[in-house]
């Protein structure tokens, strides 16, 4: 049985998803790339459905740090881990869908501009680990 997500839980899910995209985009920054990347990511995030779509399309935008990649990681990676736990508890069928949507968006961002740079691949690996089932 699915339980409704609280505003805070929706924001955590959104922070993880949007943050993952920002983490990859910021890993190999370039002005033109950022525009292409945000368009690519929005397409992947638009593919979400159910509780995930609701979380991504309602409420305020997450506040993400902009100073350093480390700071971004310190907010985004825990949000991704927490989002998986929230979904596992409240909407188990959406756990795999969330992983897929976030990884697809991160991958699209990385490929949107001249292929996947090593820094982008490393960021995607961090995202994949954060989304993995905790032991």
Residue frames as a rotation matrix with the C-alpha (Angstrom) as fourth column:
UNK 1
0.573 0.819 0.000 0.00
0.819 -0.573 0.000 0.00
0.000 0.000 -1.000 0.00
UNK 2
-0.326 -0.692 0.644 1.39
0.661 -0.654 -0.368 3.38
0.676 0.306 0.671 -1.00
UNK 3
0.239 0.315 -0.918 1.51
0.867 -0.495 0.056 6.14
-0.437 -0.809 -0.392 1.57
UNK 4
0.872 0.096 0.480 1.44
0.337 -0.829 -0.446 9.82
0.356 0.551 -0.755 0.66
UNK 5
-0.168 -0.983 -0.075 4.77
0.888 -0.117 -0.444 11.59
0.428 -0.141 0.893 0.74
UNK 6
0.471 0.223 -0.854 5.21
0.658 -0.733 0.171 14.57
-0.588 -0.642 -0.492 3.03
UNK 7
0.991 -0.134 0.004 6.40
-0.106 -0.799 -0.592 17.90
0.082 0.586 -0.806 1.61
UNK 8
0.364 -0.910 0.199 9.80
-0.776 -0.178 0.605 17.27
-0.515 -0.374 -0.771 3.18
UNK 9
0.030 -0.310 0.950 10.04
0.190 0.935 0.299 13.81
-0.981 0.171 0.087 1.62
UNK 10
0.793 0.293 0.534 9.08
0.571 -0.052 -0.819 15.18
-0.213 0.955 -0.208 -1.80
UNK 11
0.850 -0.520 -0.089 11.76
-0.527 -0.838 -0.140 17.84
-0.002 0.165 -0.986 -1.45
UNK 12
0.088 -0.830 0.551 14.37
-0.483 0.448 0.752 15.17
-0.871 -0.333 -0.361 -0.58
UNK 13
0.254 0.091 0.963 13.41
0.616 0.753 -0.234 13.16
-0.746 0.652 0.135 -3.67
UNK 14
0.950 0.141 0.279 13.53
0.305 -0.609 -0.732 16.29
0.066 0.781 -0.621 -5.81
UNK 15
0.624 -0.781 -0.017 16.85
-0.688 -0.560 0.461 17.40
-0.370 -0.276 -0.887 -4.30
UNK 16
0.014 -0.612 0.791 18.35
-0.003 0.791 0.612 14.01
-1.000 -0.011 0.009 -5.14
UNK 17
0.401 0.236 0.885 17.08
0.799 0.383 -0.464 13.99
-0.449 0.893 -0.034 -8.73
UNK 18
0.971 -0.033 0.239 17.78
0.099 -0.850 -0.518 17.63
0.220 0.526 -0.822 -9.64
UNK 19
0.608 -0.779 0.154 20.99
-0.607 -0.330 0.723 17.53
-0.513 -0.533 -0.673 -7.63
UNK 20
0.218 -0.508 0.833 22.25
0.394 0.827 0.401 14.46
-0.893 0.241 0.380 -9.50
UNK 21
0.668 0.095 0.738 21.78
0.738 -0.204 -0.643 16.32
0.089 0.974 -0.206 -12.78
UNK 22
0.927 -0.311 0.212 23.56
-0.323 -0.946 0.023 19.38
0.193 -0.090 -0.977 -11.37
UNK 23
0.499 -0.763 0.410 26.38
-0.261 0.319 0.911 17.23
-0.826 -0.562 -0.040 -9.99
UNK 24
0.209 -0.389 0.897 27.10
0.795 0.602 0.076 15.73
-0.569 0.697 0.435 -13.42
UNK 25
0.773 0.164 0.613 26.64
0.543 -0.670 -0.506 19.05
0.328 0.724 -0.607 -15.21
UNK 26
0.891 -0.414 0.184 29.00
-0.452 -0.779 0.436 20.79
-0.037 -0.472 -0.881 -12.80
UNK 27
0.575 -0.694 0.433 31.62
0.281 0.665 0.692 18.02
-0.768 -0.276 0.578 -13.09
UNK 28
-0.463 -0.673 0.577 32.60
0.808 -0.052 0.588 19.27
-0.365 0.738 0.567 -16.54
UNK 29
0.259 0.713 -0.651 31.22
0.421 -0.690 -0.589 22.82
-0.870 -0.122 -0.479 -16.74
UNK 30
-0.876 -0.379 0.298 30.81
0.450 -0.424 0.786 24.81
-0.171 0.823 0.542 -19.92
UNK 31
-0.639 0.657 -0.399 28.25
-0.403 -0.728 -0.554 27.53
-0.655 -0.193 0.730 -20.63
UNK 32
-0.301 0.539 -0.787 26.84
-0.908 0.089 0.409 26.05
0.290 0.838 0.463 -23.83
UNK 33
-0.742 -0.057 -0.667 26.96
0.012 0.995 -0.098 22.60
0.670 -0.080 -0.738 -22.31
UNK 34
-0.917 0.389 -0.085 24.84
0.083 -0.024 -0.996 23.67
-0.390 -0.921 -0.011 -19.35
UNK 35
-0.291 0.846 -0.448 21.98
-0.866 -0.432 -0.253 24.77
-0.407 0.314 0.858 -21.63
UNK 36
-0.199 0.169 -0.965 22.08
-0.690 0.676 0.260 21.55
0.696 0.718 -0.018 -23.67
UNK 37
-0.870 -0.238 -0.432 22.43
0.096 0.777 -0.622 19.50
0.483 -0.582 -0.654 -20.50
UNK 38
-0.781 0.619 0.081 19.47
-0.280 -0.232 -0.932 21.06
-0.558 -0.751 0.354 -18.73
UNK 39
-0.024 0.769 -0.638 17.26
-1.000 -0.029 0.003 20.40
-0.016 0.638 0.770 -21.77
UNK 40
-0.352 -0.189 -0.917 18.46
-0.388 0.921 -0.041 16.79
0.852 0.341 -0.398 -21.93
UNK 41
-0.984 -0.070 -0.161 17.88
0.116 0.428 -0.896 16.25
0.132 -0.901 -0.413 -18.22
UNK 42
-0.531 0.847 0.026 14.42
-0.683 -0.410 -0.604 17.78
-0.500 -0.339 0.797 -18.22
UNK 43
-0.030 0.490 -0.871 13.42
-0.853 0.443 0.278 15.24
0.522 0.751 0.405 -20.88
UNK 44
-0.568 -0.254 -0.783 14.54
0.071 0.933 -0.354 12.34
0.820 -0.257 -0.512 -18.70
UNK 45
-0.978 0.205 -0.044 12.93
0.021 -0.113 -0.993 13.74
-0.209 -0.972 0.106 -15.55
UNK 46
-0.369 0.885 -0.284 9.68
-0.920 -0.391 -0.023 14.29
-0.131 0.253 0.959 -17.48
UNK 47
-0.312 0.200 -0.929 9.55
-0.421 0.848 0.323 10.50
0.852 0.492 -0.180 -18.03
UNK 48
-0.995 -0.076 0.060 8.84
-0.085 0.378 -0.922 9.98
0.047 -0.923 -0.382 -14.32
UNK 49
-0.195 0.978 -0.072 5.42
-0.161 0.041 0.986 8.83
0.967 0.204 0.150 -13.17
UNK 50
0.361 0.488 -0.795 3.42
0.617 0.514 0.596 8.26
0.699 -0.706 -0.116 -10.01
UNK 51
0.816 -0.043 -0.576 4.88
0.523 -0.369 0.768 9.40
-0.246 -0.928 -0.279 -6.68
UNK 52
-0.226 -0.974 -0.028 8.16
0.824 -0.206 0.527 10.34
-0.519 0.096 0.849 -8.35
UNK 53
-0.382 0.152 0.912 6.51
0.705 -0.590 0.394 12.62
0.597 0.793 0.118 -10.90
UNK 54
0.712 0.702 0.029 4.50
0.478 -0.514 0.712 14.22
0.515 -0.493 -0.701 -8.11
UNK 55
0.531 -0.586 -0.611 7.65
0.644 -0.189 0.741 14.81
-0.550 -0.788 0.277 -6.06
UNK 56
-0.473 -0.829 0.297 9.55
0.809 -0.276 0.519 16.28
-0.349 0.486 0.801 -9.02
UNK 57
-0.518 0.314 0.796 6.77
0.574 -0.562 0.596 18.57
0.634 0.766 0.111 -10.21
UNK 58
0.638 0.759 0.129 5.30
0.389 -0.463 0.796 19.99
0.664 -0.458 -0.591 -6.99
UNK 59
0.766 -0.267 -0.585 6.62
0.547 -0.207 0.811 22.23
-0.338 -0.941 -0.012 -4.25
UNK 60
0.759 -0.503 -0.414 9.68
-0.489 -0.859 0.148 24.47
-0.430 0.090 -0.898 -4.20
UNK 61
0.662 -0.660 -0.356 12.87
-0.118 0.377 -0.919 23.88
0.740 0.650 0.171 -6.12
UNK 62
0.703 -0.465 -0.539 15.69
0.710 0.412 0.571 22.46
-0.043 -0.784 0.620 -4.03
UNK 63
0.839 -0.544 0.013 18.43
-0.544 -0.838 0.050 24.80
-0.016 -0.049 -0.999 -2.88
UNK 64
0.785 -0.619 0.014 21.73
0.613 0.774 -0.157 23.40
0.086 0.131 0.988 -4.08
UNK 65
0.394 -0.733 -0.554 25.19
0.124 -0.555 0.822 24.71
-0.910 -0.393 -0.128 -3.18
UNK 66
0.986 -0.033 0.163 27.07
0.157 -0.141 -0.977 26.27
0.055 0.990 -0.134 -6.08
UNK 67
0.658 -0.753 -0.005 30.53
-0.685 -0.601 0.412 26.79
-0.313 -0.268 -0.911 -4.63
UNK 68
-0.446 -0.887 -0.121 32.30
-0.881 0.411 0.235 23.49
-0.158 0.212 -0.964 -5.12
UNK 69
-0.111 0.337 -0.935 31.77
-0.511 0.787 0.344 19.97
0.852 0.516 0.085 -6.41
UNK 70
-0.817 -0.266 -0.512 32.45
0.263 0.617 -0.742 18.67
0.513 -0.740 -0.434 -2.89
UNK 71
-0.831 0.554 0.043 29.72
-0.371 -0.495 -0.786 20.85
-0.414 -0.669 0.617 -1.42
UNK 72
-0.108 0.802 -0.588 27.26
-0.961 0.067 0.269 19.71
0.255 0.594 0.763 -4.07
UNK 73
-0.352 -0.112 -0.929 28.16
-0.110 0.991 -0.078 16.07
0.929 0.074 -0.361 -3.34
UNK 74
-0.983 -0.121 -0.142 27.65
0.123 0.154 -0.980 16.65
0.140 -0.981 -0.136 0.40
UNK 75
-0.468 0.883 -0.023 24.01
-0.697 -0.385 -0.605 17.63
-0.544 -0.267 0.796 -0.25
UNK 76
0.057 0.546 -0.836 23.08
-0.974 0.215 0.075 15.51
0.221 0.810 0.544 -3.26
UNK 77
-0.535 -0.326 -0.779 24.50
-0.317 0.933 -0.173 12.08
0.783 0.154 -0.603 -2.38
UNK 78
-0.967 0.252 0.022 22.82
0.066 0.337 -0.939 11.88
-0.244 -0.907 -0.342 1.06
UNK 79
-0.280 0.914 -0.293 19.55
-0.782 -0.394 -0.483 13.13
-0.558 0.094 0.825 -0.53
UNK 80
-0.128 0.180 -0.975 19.71
-0.809 0.550 0.208 10.30
0.574 0.815 0.075 -3.09
UNK 81
-0.856 -0.228 -0.464 20.30
0.050 0.857 -0.513 7.71
0.515 -0.463 -0.722 -0.34
UNK 82
-0.814 0.581 -0.012 17.48
-0.129 -0.201 -0.971 9.18
-0.566 -0.789 0.238 1.75
UNK 83
-0.207 0.751 -0.627 15.12
-0.968 -0.249 0.021 9.28
-0.140 0.611 0.779 -1.27
UNK 84
-0.431 -0.011 -0.902 15.64
-0.393 0.903 0.177 5.55
0.812 0.430 -0.393 -1.85
UNK 85
-0.956 0.061 -0.288 14.85
0.281 0.480 -0.831 4.85
0.087 -0.875 -0.476 1.83
UNK 86
-0.587 0.783 -0.204 11.72
-0.527 -0.562 -0.638 7.05
-0.614 -0.267 0.743 1.70
UNK 87
-0.105 0.557 -0.824 10.46
-0.962 0.152 0.226 5.35
0.251 0.816 0.520 -1.44
UNK 88
-0.704 -0.181 -0.687 11.26
-0.106 0.983 -0.150 1.87
0.702 -0.033 -0.711 -0.13
UNK 89
-0.922 0.350 -0.165 9.12
0.229 0.150 -0.962 2.61
-0.312 -0.925 -0.218 2.93
UNK 90
-0.364 0.830 -0.423 6.27
-0.289 -0.532 -0.796 4.56
-0.885 -0.168 0.433 1.33
UNK 91
0.656 0.577 -0.487 6.13
-0.610 0.025 -0.792 3.46
-0.445 0.817 0.368 -2.30
UNK 92
0.056 -0.752 0.657 8.28
-0.112 0.649 0.752 0.37
-0.992 -0.116 -0.048 -2.94
UNK 93
0.492 0.119 0.863 7.34
0.751 0.443 -0.489 0.02
-0.441 0.888 0.128 -6.64
UNK 94
0.990 -0.044 0.134 8.83
0.031 -0.858 -0.513 3.47
0.138 0.512 -0.848 -7.26
UNK 95
0.521 -0.854 0.002 12.34
-0.125 -0.074 0.989 2.68
-0.845 -0.515 -0.145 -5.94
UNK 96
-0.166 -0.603 0.780 13.57
0.706 0.479 0.521 1.16
-0.688 0.637 0.346 -9.20
UNK 97
0.526 0.444 0.726 11.74
0.828 -0.463 -0.316 3.80
0.196 0.767 -0.611 -11.25
UNK 98
0.954 -0.213 -0.213 13.47
-0.103 -0.896 0.432 6.58
-0.283 -0.390 -0.876 -9.28
UNK 99
0.099 -0.968 0.229 16.87
0.129 0.241 0.962 4.99
-0.987 -0.065 0.149 -9.82
UNK 100
-0.066 -0.079 0.995 16.17
0.940 0.330 0.089 4.65
-0.335 0.941 0.052 -13.54
UNK 101
0.804 0.449 0.389 14.92
0.557 -0.798 -0.231 8.22
0.207 0.402 -0.892 -13.96
UNK 102
0.804 -0.540 -0.249 17.82
-0.241 -0.678 0.694 9.76
-0.544 -0.498 -0.675 -12.02
UNK 103
-0.098 -0.897 0.431 20.48
0.238 0.400 0.885 7.68
-0.966 0.190 0.174 -13.80
UNK 104
0.159 0.223 0.962 18.88
0.980 0.081 -0.180 8.33
-0.118 0.972 -0.206 -17.21
UNK 105
0.974 0.209 0.083 18.85
0.215 -0.974 -0.070 12.08
0.066 0.086 -0.994 -16.53
UNK 106
0.494 -0.862 -0.113 22.48
-0.266 -0.274 0.924 12.02
-0.828 -0.426 -0.365 -15.32
UNK 107
-0.171 -0.543 0.822 23.50
0.613 0.595 0.521 9.99
-0.772 0.593 0.231 -18.37
UNK 108
0.517 0.437 0.736 21.67
0.852 -0.344 -0.395 12.32
0.081 0.831 -0.550 -20.77
UNK 109
0.946 -0.220 -0.239 23.36
-0.135 -0.936 0.327 15.31
-0.295 -0.277 -0.915 -19.18
UNK 110
0.127 -0.975 0.181 26.78
-0.071 0.173 0.982 13.71
-0.989 -0.138 -0.047 -19.57
UNK 111
-0.267 -0.216 0.939 26.16
0.795 0.501 0.341 12.81
-0.544 0.838 0.037 -23.23
UNK 112
0.697 0.716 -0.043 24.55
0.574 -0.593 -0.564 16.12
-0.429 0.368 -0.825 -24.17
UNK 113
0.858 -0.441 -0.262 27.85
-0.495 -0.847 -0.195 17.87
-0.136 0.297 -0.945 -24.81
UNK 114
0.202 -0.869 -0.451 30.75
-0.853 0.070 -0.517 16.15
0.481 0.489 -0.727 -26.60
UNK 115
0.161 -0.141 -0.977 30.35
0.090 0.988 -0.128 12.73
0.983 -0.067 0.171 -24.98
UNK 116
0.952 0.250 -0.175 30.97
0.159 0.080 0.984 11.71
0.260 -0.965 0.037 -21.39
UNK 117
0.194 -0.900 0.390 33.99
-0.573 -0.427 -0.699 13.36
0.796 -0.088 -0.599 -19.77
UNK 118
-0.406 -0.429 -0.807 35.93
0.337 0.750 -0.569 11.42
0.849 -0.503 -0.160 -17.08
UNK 119
-0.982 0.052 0.184 34.70
-0.186 -0.479 -0.858 13.81
0.044 -0.876 0.480 -14.37
UNK 120
-0.154 0.986 -0.069 31.09
-0.967 -0.136 0.214 13.25
0.201 0.100 0.974 -15.50
UNK 121
0.125 0.134 -0.983 31.58
-0.185 0.977 0.109 9.46
0.975 0.168 0.147 -15.49
UNK 122
-0.795 -0.479 -0.372 32.96
0.295 0.232 -0.927 9.70
0.531 -0.846 -0.043 -11.94
UNK 123
-0.751 0.588 0.300 29.95
-0.655 -0.601 -0.458 11.76
-0.089 -0.540 0.837 -10.84
UNK 124
0.164 0.831 -0.532 27.57
-0.806 0.424 0.414 9.19
0.569 0.361 0.739 -12.38
UNK 125
-0.261 -0.336 -0.905 29.40
0.201 0.898 -0.391 6.43
0.944 -0.283 -0.167 -10.49
UNK 126
-0.993 -0.093 0.068 28.89
-0.038 -0.294 -0.955 8.34
0.109 -0.951 0.289 -7.24
UNK 127
-0.332 0.943 0.024 25.19
-0.943 -0.332 0.027 8.74
0.033 -0.014 0.999 -8.06
UNK 128
0.125 0.343 -0.931 24.85
-0.420 0.868 0.263 5.03
0.899 0.358 0.253 -8.89
UNK 129
-0.658 -0.449 -0.605 26.47
0.342 0.537 -0.771 4.09
0.671 -0.714 -0.200 -5.54
UNK 130
-0.915 0.335 0.227 24.22
-0.390 -0.582 -0.714 6.51
-0.107 -0.741 0.663 -3.62
UNK 131
-0.057 0.962 -0.265 21.15
-0.982 -0.006 0.190 4.97
0.181 0.271 0.945 -5.28
UNK 132
-0.454 -0.188 -0.871 22.23
-0.246 0.966 -0.080 1.38
0.856 0.178 -0.485 -4.58
UNK 133
0.671 0.678 -0.299 20.45
0.034 0.375 0.927 -0.73
0.741 -0.632 0.228 -1.99
UNK 134
0.081 -0.649 0.756 22.06
-0.936 -0.310 -0.167 -0.13
0.343 -0.694 -0.633 1.39
UNK 135
-0.535 -0.380 -0.755 23.59
-0.181 0.924 -0.336 -3.25
0.825 -0.043 -0.563 2.92
